[in-house]
Amino acid sequence: MLFIWICCNGAYFYIVLKLTSSGDPQLINDGSFGPLQGFTLFLAWIVVFRVFFASIYICKWKWRYAFNPAYKVGMYNLERTYRKLRQNKKDGDLSSDDEEIYEAARRIYKEHEKEITEKLQMEADDVS
């Protein structure tokens, strides 16, 4: 999108340069309506169009927020909600999938508990 914007600005720059260099450099303004004035009016109309419809859009949503109950934004006390979540915490600062990972690790440990204790016993014997 940025590339298209840069290309459009480059094209605008090129068009303005070509249109202004095609006339008499000493002629400032004789009141005639030429291609440069037409292009400038076109760009001005685009700006007016966008500002007008953007204003209507903003007013429409402001009206909805103010008078339509379906669009009302509720007020929340985030500090109170945070305190309530901290008090109701039962997982000991674990994320939602940590419990599942912990249970899987416990199950794997139980399956291989005998092998693990044998290895630990062998390492303890080698150290002593």
ZATI-941905 format. One record per residue: residue in one letter; residue number from 1; x, y, z of N, C-alpha, C in turn. Coordinates in Angstrom, 3 decimals, padded with zeros to 6 digits. Example, Ala and Ser with C-alpha at 12.3 -4.5 7.8 and 13.67 -1.06 7.14 Angstrom:
residues 2
{A; 1; {013.190; -005.690; 007.800}; {012.300; -004.500; 007.800}; {013.200; -003.300; 007.800}} {S; 2; {012.850; -002.250; 007.080}; {013.670; -001.060; 007.140}; {012.900; 000.030; 007.870}} 
//
This chain:
residues 128
{M; 1; {000.823; -001.184; 000.000}; {000.000; 000.000; 000.000}; {000.872; 001.254; 000.000}} {L; 2; {001.955; 001.215; 000.773}; {002.862; 002.345; 000.825}; {003.509; 002.583; -000.536}} {F; 3; {003.840; 001.492; -001.212}; {004.452; 001.604; -002.534}; {003.507; 002.305; -003.517}} {I; 4; {002.228; 001.945; -003.468}; {001.234; 002.576; -004.350}; {001.118; 004.063; -004.026}} {W; 5; {001.119; 004.400; -002.742}; {001.034; 005.799; -002.327}; {002.233; 006.584; -002.831}} {I; 6; {003.420; 006.003; -002.698}; {004.634; 006.676; -003.181}; {004.585; 006.852; -004.695}} {C; 7; {004.129; 005.820; -005.402}; {004.012; 005.919; -006.873}; {003.022; 007.014; -007.283}} {C; 8; {001.899; 007.098; -006.581}; {000.911; 008.137; -006.904}; {001.487; 009.531; -006.649}} {N; 9; {002.220; 009.693; -005.568}; {002.839; 010.995; -005.310}; {003.884; 011.325; -006.359}} {G; 10; {004.643; 010.324; -006.785}; {005.622; 010.546; -007.848}; {004.952; 010.935; -009.154}} {A; 11; {003.840; 010.261; -009.477}; {003.097; 010.590; -010.694}; {002.528; 012.006; -010.611}} {Y; 12; {002.012; 012.383; -009.455}; {001.502; 013.743; -009.265}; {002.616; 014.764; -009.478}} {F; 13; {003.770; 014.517; -008.891}; {004.906; 015.416; -009.045}; {005.298; 015.548; -010.517}} {Y; 14; {005.353; 014.430; -011.213}; {005.723; 014.429; -012.622}; {004.701; 015.195; -013.465}} {I; 15; {003.414; 014.949; -013.197}; {002.356; 015.625; -013.957}; {002.415; 017.135; -013.732}} {V; 16; {002.599; 017.548; -012.491}; {002.665; 018.982; -012.197}; {003.873; 019.608; -012.883}} {L; 17; {005.005; 018.931; -012.860}; {006.188; 019.459; -013.544}; {005.959; 019.603; -015.044}} {K; 18; {005.357; 018.594; -015.657}; {005.126; 018.630; -017.100}; {004.107; 019.705; -017.472}} {L; 19; {003.049; 019.821; -016.672}; {002.020; 020.805; -016.994}; {002.524; 022.230; -016.807}} {T; 20; {003.334; 022.455; -015.807}; {003.818; 023.814; -015.585}; {004.922; 024.197; -016.555}} {S; 21; {005.665; 023.247; -017.047}; {006.760; 023.573; -017.970}; {006.277; 023.716; -019.415}} {S; 22; {005.029; 023.347; -019.687}; {004.527; 023.413; -021.067}; {004.110; 024.827; -021.478}} {G; 23; {003.895; 025.717; -020.519}; {003.438; 027.067; -020.852}; {004.569; 028.078; -020.863}} {D; 24; {004.182; 029.320; -020.954}; {005.126; 030.430; -020.954}; {005.596; 030.672; -019.520}} {P; 25; {006.908; 030.646; -019.249}; {007.374; 030.822; -017.870}; {007.137; 032.228; -017.332}} {Q; 26; {006.937; 033.223; -018.175}; {006.709; 034.585; -017.724}; {005.244; 034.846; -017.397}} {L; 27; {004.354; 033.995; -017.892}; {002.918; 034.158; -017.679}; {002.561; 033.639; -016.291}} {I; 28; {002.023; 034.468; -015.433}; {001.716; 034.066; -014.068}; {000.287; 033.555; -013.984}} {N; 29; {-000.673; 034.395; -014.280}; {-002.069; 033.962; -014.244}; {-002.876; 034.909; -015.126}} {D; 30; {-003.404; 034.342; -016.183}; {-004.217; 035.178; -017.065}; {-005.706; 034.871; -016.922}} {G; 31; {-006.081; 034.018; -015.949}; {-007.490; 033.716; -015.711}; {-008.012; 032.560; -016.534}} {S; 32; {-007.193; 031.940; -017.356}; {-007.669; 030.807; -018.158}; {-007.674; 029.538; -017.311}} {F; 33; {-008.558; 028.641; -017.711}; {-008.696; 027.366; -017.005}; {-007.981; 026.305; -017.827}} {G; 34; {-006.828; 025.860; -017.329}; {-006.031; 024.879; -018.049}; {-006.028; 023.523; -017.362}} {P; 35; {-005.224; 022.608; -017.856}; {-005.185; 021.260; -017.283}; {-004.668; 021.237; -015.838}} {L; 36; {-003.737; 022.110; -015.510}; {-003.228; 022.137; -014.139}; {-004.310; 022.592; -013.163}} {Q; 37; {-005.078; 023.596; -013.548}; {-006.167; 024.045; -012.688}; {-007.238; 022.956; -012.561}} {G; 38; {-007.490; 022.252; -013.634}; {-008.462; 021.152; -013.587}; {-008.010; 020.037; -012.666}} {F; 39; {-006.740; 019.665; -012.758}; {-006.200; 018.624; -011.893}; {-006.225; 019.058; -010.432}} {T; 40; {-005.919; 020.317; -010.181}; {-005.944; 020.836; -008.814}; {-007.367; 020.827; -008.261}} {L; 41; {-008.333; 021.201; -009.092}; {-009.734; 021.148; -008.646}; {-010.180; 019.716; -008.380}} {F; 42; {-009.712; 018.776; -009.194}; {-010.033; 017.366; -008.974}; {-009.504; 016.897; -007.618}} {L; 43; {-008.255; 017.236; -007.297}; {-007.688; 016.854; -006.006}; {-008.416; 017.533; -004.850}} {A; 44; {-008.793; 018.785; -005.044}; {-009.541; 019.489; -004.003}; {-010.905; 018.847; -003.785}} {W; 45; {-011.565; 018.414; -004.870}; {-012.856; 017.748; -004.753}; {-012.713; 016.432; -004.002}} {I; 46; {-011.621; 015.709; -004.218}; {-011.393; 014.456; -003.481}; {-011.279; 014.743; -001.983}} {V; 47; {-010.561; 015.803; -001.635}; {-010.417; 016.163; -000.220}; {-011.760; 016.536; 000.382}} {V; 48; {-012.545; 017.354; -000.317}; {-013.863; 017.754; 000.187}; {-014.767; 016.532; 000.339}} {F; 49; {-014.742; 015.637; -000.631}; {-015.540; 014.414; -000.591}; {-015.187; 013.576; 000.637}} {R; 50; {-013.897; 013.373; 000.860}; {-013.461; 012.543; 001.985}; {-013.812; 013.191; 003.320}} {V; 51; {-013.596; 014.479; 003.450}; {-013.906; 015.169; 004.707}; {-015.404; 015.140; 004.975}} {F; 52; {-016.215; 015.362; 003.954}; {-017.669; 015.370; 004.117}; {-018.181; 014.009; 004.581}} {F; 53; {-017.807; 012.948; 003.881}; {-018.324; 011.634; 004.239}; {-017.681; 011.089; 005.509}} {A; 54; {-016.451; 011.475; 005.810}; {-015.849; 011.079; 007.085}; {-016.586; 011.753; 008.241}} {S; 55; {-016.977; 012.998; 008.062}; {-017.732; 013.702; 009.105}; {-019.089; 013.049; 009.329}} {I; 56; {-019.745; 012.683; 008.254}; {-021.036; 011.990; 008.385}; {-020.853; 010.667; 009.121}} {Y; 57; {-019.809; 009.922; 008.778}; {-019.531; 008.634; 009.415}; {-019.284; 008.819; 010.913}} {I; 58; {-018.485; 009.809; 011.273}; {-018.187; 010.054; 012.682}; {-019.448; 010.468; 013.433}} {C; 59; {-020.237; 011.347; 012.828}; {-021.489; 011.773; 013.472}; {-022.447; 010.603; 013.654}} {K; 60; {-022.507; 009.722; 012.670}; {-023.385; 008.555; 012.765}; {-022.993; 007.688; 013.958}} {W; 61; {-021.703; 007.412; 014.126}; {-021.273; 006.566; 015.236}; {-021.394; 007.274; 016.573}} {K; 62; {-021.165; 008.574; 016.614}; {-021.372; 009.323; 017.857}; {-022.842; 009.271; 018.269}} {W; 63; {-023.723; 009.397; 017.290}; {-025.162; 009.314; 017.552}; {-025.513; 007.933; 018.099}} {R; 64; {-024.964; 006.879; 017.475}; {-025.242; 005.522; 017.946}; {-024.740; 005.320; 019.368}} {Y; 65; {-023.534; 005.763; 019.662}; {-022.998; 005.605; 021.013}; {-023.829; 006.376; 022.028}} {A; 66; {-024.342; 007.535; 021.643}; {-025.070; 008.381; 022.584}; {-026.501; 007.898; 022.822}} {F; 67; {-027.189; 007.415; 021.771}; {-028.624; 007.183; 021.899}; {-029.089; 005.753; 021.659}} {N; 68; {-028.269; 004.881; 021.140}; {-028.686; 003.497; 020.888}; {-028.084; 002.605; 021.970}} {P; 69; {-028.928; 001.968; 022.784}; {-028.405; 001.148; 023.892}; {-027.560; -000.041; 023.420}} {A; 70; {-027.794; -000.506; 022.220}; {-027.011; -001.642; 021.720}; {-025.547; -001.267; 021.500}} {Y; 71; {-025.263; 000.013; 021.307}; {-023.896; 000.472; 021.047}; {-023.243; 001.140; 022.251}} {K; 72; {-023.916; 001.115; 023.402}; {-023.344; 001.731; 024.590}; {-022.116; 000.939; 025.032}} {V; 73; {-021.096; 001.664; 025.425}; {-019.880; 001.052; 025.934}; {-019.955; 001.069; 027.448}} {G; 74; {-019.877; -000.120; 028.035}; {-019.984; -000.216; 029.483}; {-018.737; 000.284; 030.182}} {M; 75; {-018.922; 000.721; 031.410}; {-017.804; 001.191; 032.214}; {-017.309; 000.037; 033.078}} {Y; 76; {-016.017; -000.182; 033.064}; {-015.413; -001.247; 033.847}; {-014.319; -000.664; 034.730}} {N; 77; {-014.283; -001.122; 035.970}; {-013.212; -000.757; 036.871}; {-012.154; -001.847; 036.749}} {L; 78; {-011.123; -001.578; 035.981}; {-010.111; -002.594; 035.721}; {-009.317; -002.944; 036.973}} {E; 79; {-009.155; -002.001; 037.860}; {-008.417; -002.286; 039.088}; {-009.176; -003.298; 039.943}} {R; 80; {-010.483; -003.115; 040.072}; {-011.299; -004.056; 040.841}; {-011.338; -005.425; 040.171}} {T; 81; {-011.456; -005.439; 038.840}; {-011.465; -006.705; 038.116}; {-010.138; -007.428; 038.284}} {Y; 82; {-009.038; -006.696; 038.249}; {-007.718; -007.298; 038.427}; {-007.595; -007.904; 039.824}} {R; 83; {-008.040; -007.179; 040.830}; {-007.971; -007.696; 042.206}; {-008.810; -008.953; 042.353}} {K; 84; {-009.998; -008.964; 041.739}; {-010.859; -010.137; 041.818}; {-010.198; -011.338; 041.138}} {L; 85; {-009.583; -011.123; 040.003}; {-008.888; -012.220; 039.314}; {-007.718; -012.734; 040.146}} {R; 86; {-006.994; -011.837; 040.793}; {-005.857; -012.257; 041.627}; {-006.334; -013.066; 042.831}} {Q; 87; {-007.483; -012.709; 043.399}; {-007.999; -013.437; 044.557}; {-008.519; -014.813; 044.165}} {N; 88; {-009.104; -014.934; 042.977}; {-009.687; -016.200; 042.542}; {-008.677; -017.120; 041.876}} {K; 89; {-007.432; -016.722; 041.860}; {-006.403; -017.500; 041.175}; {-006.150; -018.794; 041.944}} {K; 90; {-006.221; -019.927; 041.227}; {-006.017; -021.218; 041.864}; {-004.870; -021.993; 041.226}} {D; 91; {-004.314; -021.480; 040.151}; {-003.327; -022.254; 039.413}; {-001.885; -021.880; 039.744}} {G; 92; {-001.650; -021.000; 040.697}; {-000.296; -020.660; 041.094}; {000.515; -019.980; 040.015}} {D; 93; {-000.041; -018.983; 039.374}; {000.637; -018.212; 038.328}; {000.993; -019.026; 037.092}} {L; 94; {000.272; -020.081; 036.837}; {000.524; -020.871; 035.633}; {-000.405; -020.396; 034.524}} {S; 95; {000.045; -020.526; 033.309}; {-000.832; -020.163; 032.203}; {-001.839; -021.292; 031.978}} {S; 96; {-002.741; -021.110; 031.053}; {-003.834; -022.059; 030.869}; {-003.360; -023.428; 030.403}} {D; 97; {-002.276; -023.508; 029.645}; {-001.828; -024.812; 029.173}; {-000.752; -025.425; 030.060}} {D; 98; {-000.297; -024.709; 031.084}; {000.727; -025.256; 031.975}; {000.212; -026.449; 032.762}} {E; 99; {-001.043; -026.432; 033.130}; {-001.610; -027.561; 033.867}; {-001.574; -028.831; 033.030}} {E; 100; {-001.919; -028.718; 031.755}; {-001.895; -029.883; 030.875}; {-000.473; -030.392; 030.683}} {I; 101; {000.471; -029.484; 030.522}; {001.873; -029.876; 030.360}; {002.374; -030.529; 031.649}} {Y; 102; {002.000; -029.974; 032.789}; {002.409; -030.530; 034.081}; {001.858; -031.940; 034.262}} {E; 103; {000.599; -032.143; 033.913}; {-000.005; -033.482; 034.024}; {000.664; -034.475; 033.086}} {A; 104; {000.997; -034.039; 031.860}; {001.678; -034.933; 030.912}; {003.071; -035.290; 031.430}} {A; 105; {003.772; -034.312; 031.990}; {005.103; -034.591; 032.542}; {005.010; -035.540; 033.732}} {R; 106; {004.014; -035.367; 034.573}; {003.823; -036.264; 035.717}; {003.517; -037.684; 035.259}} {R; 107; {002.672; -037.816; 034.231}; {002.329; -039.145; 033.701}; {003.562; -039.829; 033.124}} {I; 108; {004.368; -039.088; 032.374}; {005.583; -039.667; 031.785}; {006.567; -040.049; 032.891}} {Y; 109; {006.651; -039.214; 033.917}; {007.542; -039.546; 035.035}; {007.084; -040.825; 035.723}} {K; 110; {005.779; -040.955; 035.941}; {005.261; -042.167; 036.602}; {005.555; -043.409; 035.760}} {E; 111; {005.457; -043.285; 034.422}; {005.732; -044.432; 033.549}; {007.196; -044.853; 033.612}} {H; 112; {008.096; -043.895; 033.781}; {009.531; -044.170; 033.743}; {010.198; -043.953; 035.100}} {E; 113; {009.409; -043.985; 036.163}; {009.940; -043.693; 037.486}; {011.025; -044.679; 037.897}} {K; 114; {010.822; -045.957; 037.617}; {011.796; -046.975; 038.003}; {013.139; -046.735; 037.309}} {E; 115; {013.115; -046.446; 036.001}; {014.351; -046.206; 035.255}; {015.075; -044.958; 035.777}} {I; 116; {014.320; -043.930; 036.092}; {014.907; -042.675; 036.563}; {015.572; -042.884; 037.917}} {T; 117; {014.892; -043.570; 038.828}; {015.488; -043.802; 040.149}; {016.726; -044.683; 040.049}} {E; 118; {016.722; -045.649; 039.121}; {017.918; -046.482; 038.930}; {019.089; -045.644; 038.437}} {K; 119; {018.855; -044.753; 037.466}; {019.922; -043.884; 036.957}; {020.442; -042.960; 038.045}} {L; 120; {019.536; -042.396; 038.829}; {019.962; -041.524; 039.915}; {020.778; -042.286; 040.951}} {Q; 121; {020.367; -043.527; 041.234}; {021.095; -044.345; 042.198}; {022.498; -044.667; 041.674}} {M; 122; {022.593; -044.967; 040.345}; {023.895; -045.277; 039.750}; {024.807; -044.052; 039.790}} {E; 123; {024.273; -042.876; 039.506}; {025.068; -041.661; 039.548}; {025.507; -041.341; 040.974}} {A; 124; {024.639; -041.602; 041.929}; {024.988; -041.362; 043.330}; {026.102; -042.324; 043.749}} {D; 125; {026.068; -043.573; 043.267}; {027.117; -044.546; 043.591}; {028.434; -044.165; 042.941}} {D; 126; {028.391; -043.631; 041.704}; {029.609; -043.230; 041.010}; {030.266; -042.035; 041.696}} {V; 127; {029.516; -041.145; 042.257}; {030.039; -039.971; 042.913}; {030.735; -040.368; 044.218}} {S; 128; {030.150; -041.342; 044.940}; {030.733; -041.716; 046.220}; {031.816; -042.712; 046.102}} 
//
